[in-house]
Amino acid sequence: MRILFTTYAARPHFYPMVPLAWACLNAGHEVRFASTPELMDTVHASGLPGVSVGADIDADSWYRRGTFVPKPAADDESEVDVWMRVTDQLAEKQFSVCEHMADDLVDYCRQWRPDLIVHDPVTFAGPVAGQVLGIPTVSHLYGLARLLRLDIKDWVGTEHRPGYLDLFTRRGVEPLLHPEAWIDPCPPGLRWPGQREIDRVQMRYIPYNGPGAEPSWLSRRPSRPRVLVTWGTSQQKKLGVGIIELFAEITRSAASLDAEVVLTVGAMEPEHRAHLGDLPDNVRTVDWIPLGALVQSCQAIVHTGGTGVMMTAAAYGVPQLGITKIPEGRFNVERLVAVGAGRHLPQDEVDTAGVRSHVSALLEDAAYRDGAAALRQEIEEQPGPAAVVPALERIVAEAGAAR
């Protein structure tokens, strides 16, 4: 069986798909990973065979306009209205991504003839190629607590956005309204309650954060509690260099405790590191280290609520403080709080005393360690990627029988 995996050029969307792609290879299937040129080095570093299709969009131009920064609500608006404005723009960006890669992806599929396409939930070139060529498609979620369907107007309803439908009708095919299945690495207890049901194939979240060397100091037990402060690679692009100054303030607040603080700076441009200012002696700055290796040596983590960071920390049973600004982070961290595995601080409410209080609670209150341990156990109880491969085989077999 030939399986084509595809995502747009974003590491947080690619990384969650790597364990299943390797499981398919190990089961004897042929695998290719298709994306636009910017992701190819990341794909090659994973050891997976990759193929470049289409062209990269100018994502930085979207970020420079502040497109994805929530604006304050007007008097007659709800918080949901504010979030919807952001996701409306995210949808437009992903429609542009599709236009930049879909036709090349179709041409490649004609040549390679995959039996199945597995795509991330916002890489619409995957379902477009599937419809054009009659190939079944599966959507691979990345662990987000709340399913944000950018193809649908209000995330959870049934009315698809005209921009999504146009991607298909311009190519003379019926729009694909739902994939054959949704692979979901988010454990059931962490999911947002009340969501519309989908054809879900549950899979254990396996932390994969790219290659890298583990430094020797990580294997030595610290003399004080170790706290990791990190933010996703997209946060600086979305929120500007001011986020660096904010996280320097957060780092200094955490360092005012009797703790060893590890601050990741690998996502920053070298010329922007001056925005950190002076840091206390008990702060260690680190460049790129795979998050899975880094976080498991820590007793707490502070982050912006990004799905990959949240799920990696959850997989290792580490209590979490989410400091959030955008919808993805807010939804994730609210669920961490609900299951007792973390605490939440809106970014606009950050001050030294608040950060210190939240981090201190994570380190001193055993309830958070217990909640994080229970979440880790639930993750480990889910079927591994190898157990999902037969479900993909059944989808292909059923599609073949229906022809």
ZISUL-V426141 format. One record per pair of residues at least 12 apart in sequence whose C-alpha atoms are under 8 Angstrom apart, sorted by the first residue. I is the first residue (numbers start at 1). J is the second residue. Records with the same first field share a line. If there is no record, write none. Layout:
I: J  J
//
This chain:
1: 29  30  114  115  393
2: 29  30  31  113  114  115  116
3: 29  30  31  32  114  115  116  117  118
4: 31  32  33  34  114  115  116  117  118
5: 21  31  32  33  34  117  118  119
6: 33  34  35  117  118  119  120  123  126
7: 34  35  119  120  122  123  126
8: 35  36  39  97  123
9: 35  36  37  38  39  56
10: 39
11: 39  42
12: 307  308
13: 120  142
14: 120
15: 208  209  210
16: 142  205  206  207  208  308
17: 120  140  142
18: 46  208
19: 206  208  385
20: 385  386  388  389
21: 48
22: 48
23: 385  386  389
24: 386  389
27: 386  389
31: 48  49
32: 48  49  50  51
33: 48  49  50  51
34: 50  51  52  53  105
35: 50  51  52  53  54  101
36: 52  53  54  55  56  101
37: 52  53  54  55  56
38: 56
40: 52
42: 210
45: 210  211
46: 210  211
53: 101  104  105  108
54: 100  101  102  103  104  105
55: 100  101
56: 97  100
57: 96  97  100
60: 237
62: 93
63: 237  238  239
64: 237  238
66: 238  239
67: 86  89  238
68: 86  87  89  90  238  326
69: 86  238  239  325  326
70: 82  83  85  86  325  326
83: 326  327
84: 154
87: 150
88: 150
90: 150
91: 150  151
92: 163
94: 122  123  124
95: 124  163  164  167
97: 123  125
98: 123  124  125  167
99: 125  167
101: 125
102: 125  126  128  129
103: 129
105: 125  126  129
106: 129  132  133
109: 129  133
110: 133
114: 135
115: 135  136  396
116: 135  136  137  138  392  396
117: 130  135  136  137  138
118: 137  138  139  140
119: 137  138  139  140
120: 139  140  141  142
121: 139  140  141  149
122: 149  150  151
127: 176  179
128: 167  168  175  176
131: 168  173  174  175  176
132: 171  173
136: 179  180  395  396  399
137: 179  180  181
138: 179  180  181  182  183
139: 179  180  181  182  183
140: 182  183  184
141: 182  183  184  185
142: 184  185  186  307  308
143: 184  185  186  187  205  307  308  311
144: 186  191  307  328  332
145: 186  190  191  192  331  332  335
146: 191  192  195  328  331  332
147: 192  195
151: 164
156: 195  196
157: 196
160: 177
180: 199  395
181: 198  199  200  201
182: 198  199  200  201
183: 200  201  202  203
184: 200  201  202  203
185: 202  203  204  205
186: 202  203  204  205  311  379
187: 202  204  378  379  382
189: 339  375  378
190: 335  336  339
191: 335
192: 331  335
201: 388  391
202: 382  383  388
203: 382  383  384  385  388
204: 379  380  381  382  383  384  385
205: 311  315  379  384
206: 312  315
207: 292  311  312  315
208: 290  292
209: 290  291  292
210: 290
211: 290
212: 288  289  290
213: 289  290
214: 289  290  293  294
218: 294  297
219: 297
221: 297
222: 260
224: 258  259  260
225: 258  259  260  298  299  363
226: 259  260  261  262  297  298  299  300
227: 254  259  260  261  262  298  299  300  301  302
228: 261  262  263  264  295  298  300  301  302
229: 247  251  261  262  263  264  301  302  303
230: 263  264  265  301  302  303  304
231: 264  303  304  306
232: 267  303  304  306  309
233: 267  268
236: 268
241: 272  275
244: 273  275  276
245: 275  276  277
247: 276
248: 275  276  277  279
249: 352
250: 350  351  352  355
251: 263  279  283
252: 279  280
253: 352  353  355  356
254: 355  356  359
255: 280  282  283
256: 356
257: 356  360
259: 282
260: 282  283  284
261: 282  283  284
262: 283  284  285  286
263: 283  284  285  286
264: 285  286  287  288
265: 285  286  287  288
266: 286  287  288
267: 287  288
291: 309  312
292: 312  313  316
295: 312  313  316  318
296: 313  316  317  318
298: 318
299: 318  319  363
300: 318  319  320  321  359  362  363
301: 313  318  319  320  321
302: 320  321  322  323
303: 320  321  322  323
304: 322  323  324  325  329
305: 322  323  324  328  329  330  332  333
306: 328  329  332
307: 328  329  332
310: 332
314: 372  375  376
315: 375  376  379  380
316: 376
317: 369  372  373  374  375  376
318: 341  369  372  373
319: 341  342  362  368  369  371  372
320: 336  341  342  343  362
321: 333  342  343  344  345  358  359  362
322: 342  343  344  345  346
323: 344  345  346  347  350
324: 344  345  346  347
325: 346  347  348
339: 371  375
340: 367  368  370  371  372
341: 368  369  370  371  372  373  375
342: 362  368  371  372
343: 358  362
//
